[in-house]
Amino acid sequence: MRNIFKPQNNSEKGLYITMLVAGIFAFLAAFVLSVEKVHLLQNPDAVLSCTVNLVLNCASVMKTPQASLFGFPNSFIGVAGFAIVIAVAMGGLLKVKYSRDYLVTAQFFYGLGLLFSYWLFFQSVYVIQVLCPWCLVVTFMTTIIFEALLRMNLRRNNFSLSKTANAKVQKFLDKDFDRLIVAAWIVLLIALVLGKFGDALFA
């Protein structure tokens, strides 16, 4: 039988731990959203746990078309998707050997999830103009998961970059510039929220 396990370096272990922790937080957020959506369907006037004020109000967001883009609550996708993230991360920590094709395919689907979460984020901020706290957790955790997997794929050169390009990428990663970019991006998103809603966030 072919061995499906392999030695694991500390760098990859750290990335899998990052994916696991972020996946758990995102899964819990999606799960709570799913449960509260059911509560809202049962009682349209229900006060949900994430209803803080007029700006931070999951119930208002849940009642919009954007919250059920495919005909069912978006949170259902999150529950399924983040369960897979957790399973992949657990497999990695148990030293399961994932093929290049598997990790590249996972990156593609994580990318779709990231784009979807950002679409929902900007819809919430600039169109609906109400924020869902649990949705924000999902957006930030999805960003972290995507970056962790991307770093792993780049470290392994799973995108088959040329020798010269790969050398430059490895130097870029050695200096943690990718993590700096992600941190700056998250700060930018927070700044956009603060700039849009200001003191109303804390009213």
N, C-alpha and C positions, 0 to 999 in steps of 0.2 A: 504494500500500500504506500502511495506517495505521501511523504510527510507534509502536513499542511502547516506545521509550525516552524518558526525560525527565530534565531536570536534577535533581540530587540534592543536598540540603543536607547539611551536615556532621553535623547531629543524626541524621538517618536513616541516614547512612553508619555512624555509631558504633553505632546499634542493630543494623544488619545484621551488623557485625563481632562484636558481642556474641552475636547469635544463631548466627553461624558458629562461633565459638570454643566456645561452650557445646554446640552441636550436635555438634561433632567429639568433644569429651570424652564426651558422653553416648553417641554412636554407638560409640566405642571400648569403653566400659564394657559396653554391651549386646552387642557382638560378642564380647568376652572371656567374658561370661556364657554366651553361646550355645555357644561352643567348649568351655567347661568343663562345660556340661551334657552335651554329647556324650561327653566324657571320663568323666563320672560314670555315664552309661548303659553305657559299655563296661566300666567298672571301678567298682562301687559303693564300693570302699574307697580310691579314688584320693584323694590329698592335693592339693587345688587351690591355686592361687597365692594365692587370697584367704582361705585358711584360716590365721588368725592365732592364735586361741585358742578357748575354748569359746563366747565371746560373739560374736566377729567370725569367722564361719564360713559361707561361702557354701554349702558342701556341705549343711549341715544345713537351710538355708533352701530349697535347691533340691528337697529331698525332701518338702516339704510340699505339700498341695493348692493352697495360695495361689500357689505358684510356677508353676502351670500351670492358671490359672483357666479358660481356654477350651479346654482339652484339649491344649494344646501349650505349650512354655515361653514365659513372658511376655517373655523377652528377644528372642524373634523379632519381637514387635511393636515393640520398641524399635529393632532394627536397621532395620526398614522405616520407622518413623516418623521417626527422627532423620536418616535419609538424605534424607527429604523436607525436613526443617528445613534441612539443609545446602544442598540445591538451591535452596530459596527464598531463603536468605541470599545465596548466590552470585549468584542472579539479581538480587537487590536491589543488590548491589555493582556489578554490570554495568549498573545503571540500567534494568533491565526495569521497565515500568510495570504495577504490579498494580492491578487494579480494587478499588473499595470492597468489592464483594460477595466478591471472592476473599479479601481480608484479614480480613473479618468471619467468613467461613466458616472460615478458618485458625484464627482466635481460638477459635471454638467447638470445633474438634477438638483444639487445643492444650489447651483447658480440660478436655476429657474426659481427655486424657493426664495432665494435672496432678492431677485428682481420683483417677485410677487409681494414680498414683505415691504419693499421700498415703495412700490406702487400704492399699497394700502397706507403706508405712512404718509406719503405726500397727499393722497386723497383725504386722509383724516385731517391733516394740518391745513390744507389750502382749499378744499372743496367742502367737506363736511364741517370743518372748523370746530371739531370736538375730538378730544383724545381719549383713547381707551388705554388705561395703564397697563393692562395685561398684554395688549397688542404691542406696546412699546417694549416690554420685556422680550417678546418674541422677536421683534425686529433686531434688537441689540444682540440677542443670543444667536440668531441666525447669522449675523455678521461675523461673530467670533468663530462659529462652527465653520463657515466657509473659508475664513482666513487660515484656520488651523489645518484644514484639509489641503488647501492650496499650498501652504508651506511644505507639507509632507510631499505632495506631488512634485513640487519644484526641487526639493532636496533629492528626491529619487530620479529626477529628470524624466518623469513619466510622460512629459509632453514632447520628448525626443528633440530637444533643442540641440543646435550645433555645439561643438566643443567650446568654441569661443563664447557663444551666447550663454551657455551653461556656466562657464567660469565666471562671467559677469554676474549672473543671477546668484551664484553661490556666495560671492563677495557681498552682494546686496543683502542676502539673508544673514550672513555672518554679522553684519552691522545692525541687524534687526530693523532695517528701514521699512520692511513690510508691516511690522507691528506698529511702528511710528505712524505710518500712513493710516492704518485702521484706527488708531487712537485719535488722530487728528480728524478723521471722518466722523467718528462718534461725537467728538466735541462740536463739530460743525452741525450735526443733527440736533444736538441739544441747544445750540445757539439759535438755530432756526425756530425751534419750539419756543424758546424764551423771547425771541424777537417778535414772533407772531402773537403770543398770548400774554406775555408780560406778567403783571401782577395778578391777572385773572386766574392764573394757575394756582394761586395760593389763597384765593378768596373763600 
